[in-house]
Amino acid sequence: MSLLDDLGDYLTSGSTGVTGTDIFLGRMPDTPAACTSIAETGGMAPEHAMSTGPGNAVLERPRVQVLARATTYAAAKTRIKIAEGLLDGLRPRTINGIQYHFASAVQPPFLLQYDVNERPVLAQNFEIHKARSTG
């Protein structure tokens, strides 16, 4: 499993308002009109313990961007706020066997663009602190 798989699973678990049919990993297709997307972006340097040596970081700090699109600005804002409510301030938990220590918003949600169909696309970036993984 990858970071995107883990976060996609987390965002669609329970009654979050995001379903597995309207969340996309690493891309945002033209349809459906209302959807959420998660993509990896440039993260921060990994953290090493004094005895781990090269290539053996104990903590990864990737960043992701969440995009929310809908037919109205208000609906897109509702979608991005659901993701923000789940990710900003995330406390320690294990997702698909990987320990996630913390996540925080890098900035508030913002209007990224209107797509070719004039639908608003809002974005928000998050920094994740997680145990080292191979995915």
C-alpha positions as CSV (number, residue, x, y, z in Angstrom):
1,M,0.0,0.0,0.0
2,S,1.1,3.5,-0.6
3,L,0.6,6.8,1.2
4,L,-2.2,7.7,-1.2
5,D,-3.9,4.3,-0.7
6,D,-3.7,4.8,3.1
7,L,-5.1,8.3,3.1
8,G,-7.8,7.4,0.6
9,D,-8.8,4.5,2.9
10,Y,-8.8,6.8,5.9
11,L,-10.9,9.6,4.2
12,T,-13.5,7.1,3.1
13,S,-13.8,5.2,6.3
14,G,-16.9,5.7,8.5
15,S,-19.5,8.3,7.7
16,T,-17.2,11.1,6.5
17,G,-19.3,12.1,3.5
18,V,-16.5,11.0,1.1
19,T,-17.1,7.7,-0.7
20,G,-14.8,5.4,-2.5
21,T,-16.6,6.3,-5.8
22,D,-15.8,10.0,-5.6
23,I,-12.3,10.0,-4.3
24,F,-9.3,9.7,-6.7
25,L,-5.7,9.1,-6.0
26,G,-3.0,11.0,-7.9
27,R,-5.5,12.4,-10.5
28,M,-8.7,14.3,-10.9
29,P,-10.8,13.0,-13.8
30,D,-13.4,15.1,-15.7
31,T,-16.2,13.1,-14.1
32,P,-17.9,13.0,-11.7
33,A,-18.6,16.7,-11.3
34,A,-18.2,16.5,-7.5
35,C,-15.1,14.7,-6.3
36,T,-12.1,14.7,-4.1
37,S,-8.5,14.0,-5.2
38,I,-5.3,13.4,-3.2
39,A,-1.8,13.7,-4.8
40,E,1.7,13.6,-3.4
41,T,3.7,16.8,-3.5
42,G,7.2,17.7,-2.4
43,G,7.6,16.8,1.2
44,M,10.2,17.6,3.9
45,A,13.4,15.8,4.6
46,P,13.1,12.5,6.5
47,E,14.3,12.3,10.1
48,H,17.1,10.0,11.2
49,A,18.0,8.7,14.6
50,M,21.7,9.0,15.7
51,S,22.4,5.3,15.0
52,T,20.3,4.6,11.9
53,G,22.9,5.5,9.2
54,P,22.3,6.5,5.6
55,G,19.0,5.3,3.9
56,N,17.4,4.3,7.2
57,A,15.2,7.2,8.2
58,V,12.9,6.6,11.2
59,L,10.3,9.2,10.2
60,E,9.1,10.3,6.8
61,R,7.5,13.7,6.2
62,P,5.7,13.6,2.9
63,R,3.2,16.2,1.8
64,V,-0.1,15.8,0.0
65,Q,-2.5,18.1,-1.8
66,V,-6.2,17.5,-1.5
67,L,-8.4,18.9,-4.3
68,A,-12.1,19.2,-4.0
69,R,-14.3,20.0,-7.0
70,A,-18.1,20.5,-7.2
71,T,-20.6,22.4,-9.3
72,T,-20.7,25.3,-6.8
73,Y,-18.1,27.0,-4.7
74,A,-20.1,26.3,-1.5
75,A,-20.2,22.5,-2.3
76,A,-16.5,22.4,-3.1
77,K,-15.8,24.2,0.2
78,T,-17.9,21.6,2.1
79,R,-15.9,18.8,0.4
80,I,-12.5,20.3,1.3
81,K,-13.6,21.0,4.9
82,I,-14.4,17.4,5.3
83,A,-10.8,16.4,4.4
84,E,-9.4,19.2,6.5
85,G,-11.5,18.0,9.5
86,L,-10.1,14.5,9.2
87,L,-6.4,15.3,8.4
88,D,-5.5,18.6,10.2
89,G,-4.3,17.6,13.7
90,L,-4.5,13.8,12.9
91,R,-3.3,12.0,16.0
92,P,-1.3,8.7,16.1
93,R,-3.1,5.8,14.3
94,T,-2.2,2.8,12.2
95,I,-3.5,2.8,8.7
96,N,-2.9,-0.4,6.6
97,G,-0.1,-1.4,8.9
98,I,1.8,1.9,8.8
99,Q,2.1,4.1,11.9
100,Y,1.0,7.7,11.2
101,H,2.1,10.0,13.9
102,F,0.6,13.4,13.0
103,A,-0.7,15.4,10.1
104,S,-1.3,19.1,9.8
105,A,-2.6,21.6,7.3
106,V,0.1,23.7,5.7
107,Q,-2.4,26.5,5.0
108,P,-6.2,27.0,4.8
109,P,-8.1,25.8,1.8
110,F,-7.9,28.1,-1.2
111,L,-9.4,28.4,-4.6
112,L,-6.9,26.8,-7.1
113,Q,-8.9,27.3,-10.3
114,Y,-12.1,26.8,-12.2
115,D,-11.9,23.9,-14.6
116,V,-12.8,23.9,-18.3
117,N,-16.5,23.3,-17.2
118,E,-16.4,26.3,-14.9
119,R,-16.5,24.1,-11.7
120,P,-14.5,25.5,-8.7
121,V,-11.5,23.4,-7.6
122,L,-10.3,24.1,-4.1
123,A,-7.0,22.9,-2.7
124,Q,-5.3,22.4,0.6
125,N,-1.8,21.0,1.4
126,F,-1.0,18.7,4.4
127,E,2.2,17.6,5.9
128,I,2.2,14.0,7.2
129,H,4.6,12.5,9.8
130,K,4.7,8.7,9.4
131,A,6.9,5.7,10.1
132,R,9.2,4.8,7.2
133,S,7.6,2.5,4.7
134,T,8.5,0.9,1.4
135,G,5.4,2.1,-0.5
